[in-house]
Amino acid sequence: AMQALVREVPRYGWGWRHLCGWLSEREQWSDLRTAAQSLTDLQADDALAHAHLGDAHLHLGDQGAAIAALTRALDLAPGYRWALWTLVRVHLAAKQIDAAD
């Protein structure tokens, strides 16, 4: 229902945000990436939107895009611990120890 609603009303940020959460809970990564991209286009200064996008990219195997999105989330909300620790884990997994500092 929410997917149909945001298609009809594409500027409905609340709808996109809740759709992203729902898709993440269901591990529908490709759909999450699409929804999170729509949300970041709509609300470019929303750290959670960028975190959702980074999470989707990470689960879809696109580390570079995940790092970019998570870094943007941290730029917007420096105290966002989930984004910080996820970014550190990504760097450590890629053996990019210096970048994780």
C-alpha positions as a Markdown table, in Angstrom:
| # | Residue | x | y | z |
|---|---|---|---|---|
| 1 | Ala | 0.0 | 0.0 | 0.0 |
| 2 | Met | 2.8 | 2.4 | 0.9 |
| 3 | Gln | 4.6 | 1.7 | -2.3 |
| 4 | Ala | 1.5 | 2.6 | -4.3 |
| 5 | Leu | 1.1 | 5.7 | -2.2 |
| 6 | Val | 4.6 | 7.1 | -2.8 |
| 7 | Arg | 4.3 | 6.3 | -6.5 |
| 8 | Glu | 1.2 | 8.5 | -6.6 |
| 9 | Val | 2.6 | 11.2 | -4.3 |
| 10 | Pro | 6.4 | 11.0 | -4.9 |
| 11 | Arg | 7.1 | 14.0 | -2.7 |
| 12 | Tyr | 5.7 | 12.3 | 0.4 |
| 13 | Gly | 8.8 | 12.1 | 2.6 |
| 14 | Trp | 7.1 | 10.5 | 5.5 |
| 15 | Gly | 5.9 | 7.7 | 3.3 |
| 16 | Trp | 9.3 | 7.2 | 1.7 |
| 17 | Arg | 10.9 | 7.1 | 5.2 |
| 18 | His | 8.5 | 4.4 | 6.5 |
| 19 | Leu | 8.8 | 2.5 | 3.3 |
| 20 | Cys | 12.6 | 2.4 | 3.7 |
| 21 | Gly | 12.3 | 1.1 | 7.2 |
| 22 | Trp | 9.8 | -1.6 | 6.2 |
| 23 | Leu | 12.0 | -2.7 | 3.2 |
| 24 | Ser | 15.0 | -2.9 | 5.5 |
| 25 | Glu | 13.2 | -5.0 | 8.0 |
| 26 | Arg | 12.3 | -7.4 | 5.2 |
| 27 | Glu | 15.8 | -7.3 | 3.7 |
| 28 | Gln | 14.5 | -6.3 | 0.3 |
| 29 | Trp | 17.8 | -4.6 | -0.5 |
| 30 | Ser | 17.2 | -3.7 | -4.2 |
| 31 | Asp | 13.8 | -2.1 | -3.4 |
| 32 | Leu | 15.4 | -0.4 | -0.4 |
| 33 | Arg | 18.1 | 1.1 | -2.6 |
| 34 | Thr | 15.4 | 2.5 | -5.0 |
| 35 | Ala | 13.3 | 3.9 | -2.1 |
| 36 | Ala | 16.3 | 5.3 | -0.2 |
| 37 | Gln | 17.5 | 7.0 | -3.4 |
| 38 | Ser | 14.1 | 8.6 | -3.8 |
| 39 | Leu | 14.2 | 9.7 | -0.2 |
| 40 | Thr | 17.7 | 11.2 | -0.4 |
| 41 | Asp | 16.6 | 13.0 | -3.6 |
| 42 | Leu | 13.7 | 14.5 | -1.7 |
| 43 | Gln | 15.4 | 15.1 | 1.6 |
| 44 | Ala | 19.1 | 15.5 | 0.8 |
| 45 | Asp | 19.9 | 16.7 | 4.4 |
| 46 | Asp | 18.4 | 13.7 | 6.1 |
| 47 | Ala | 21.0 | 11.5 | 7.7 |
| 48 | Leu | 18.7 | 8.5 | 8.0 |
| 49 | Ala | 17.9 | 8.6 | 4.3 |
| 50 | His | 21.6 | 8.4 | 3.5 |
| 51 | Ala | 22.1 | 5.6 | 6.1 |
| 52 | His | 19.3 | 3.6 | 4.5 |
| 53 | Leu | 20.9 | 4.1 | 1.1 |
| 54 | Gly | 24.3 | 3.0 | 2.4 |
| 55 | Asp | 22.8 | -0.1 | 4.0 |
| 56 | Ala | 21.2 | -1.1 | 0.8 |
| 57 | His | 24.4 | -0.5 | -1.2 |
| 58 | Leu | 26.3 | -2.5 | 1.4 |
| 59 | His | 24.0 | -5.5 | 1.2 |
| 60 | Leu | 24.0 | -5.4 | -2.6 |
| 61 | Gly | 27.8 | -5.5 | -2.6 |
| 62 | Asp | 28.6 | -1.9 | -3.7 |
| 63 | Gln | 31.1 | -0.9 | -1.1 |
| 64 | Gly | 32.1 | 2.3 | -2.8 |
| 65 | Ala | 28.5 | 3.6 | -2.9 |
| 66 | Ala | 27.9 | 2.4 | 0.7 |
| 67 | Ile | 30.9 | 4.3 | 2.0 |
| 68 | Ala | 29.8 | 7.5 | 0.2 |
| 69 | Ala | 26.3 | 7.3 | 1.5 |
| 70 | Leu | 27.4 | 6.4 | 5.1 |
| 71 | Thr | 30.0 | 9.2 | 5.0 |
| 72 | Arg | 27.2 | 11.6 | 4.0 |
| 73 | Ala | 25.0 | 10.4 | 6.8 |
| 74 | Leu | 27.9 | 11.1 | 9.2 |
| 75 | Asp | 28.5 | 14.5 | 7.7 |
| 76 | Leu | 24.9 | 15.4 | 8.4 |
| 77 | Ala | 24.7 | 13.8 | 11.9 |
| 78 | Pro | 28.2 | 13.3 | 13.4 |
| 79 | Gly | 26.8 | 11.5 | 16.4 |
| 80 | Tyr | 24.9 | 8.9 | 14.3 |
| 81 | Arg | 26.5 | 5.8 | 15.9 |
| 82 | Trp | 25.0 | 3.2 | 13.6 |
| 83 | Ala | 26.4 | 4.9 | 10.5 |
| 84 | Leu | 29.8 | 5.4 | 12.2 |
| 85 | Trp | 30.2 | 1.8 | 13.3 |
| 86 | Thr | 28.8 | 0.5 | 10.0 |
| 87 | Leu | 31.3 | 2.6 | 8.2 |
| 88 | Val | 34.2 | 1.4 | 10.4 |
| 89 | Arg | 33.2 | -2.2 | 9.8 |
| 90 | Val | 33.1 | -1.6 | 6.1 |
| 91 | His | 36.6 | -0.1 | 6.2 |
| 92 | Leu | 37.9 | -2.9 | 8.4 |
| 93 | Ala | 36.4 | -5.6 | 6.2 |
| 94 | Ala | 38.1 | -4.0 | 3.3 |
| 95 | Lys | 41.4 | -3.8 | 5.3 |
| 96 | Gln | 41.3 | -0.1 | 4.9 |
| 97 | Ile | 42.5 | 0.5 | 8.4 |
| 98 | Asp | 43.8 | 4.0 | 7.8 |
| 99 | Ala | 40.5 | 5.1 | 6.3 |
| 100 | Ala | 38.6 | 3.8 | 9.4 |
| 101 | Asp | 40.5 | 6.3 | 11.6 |
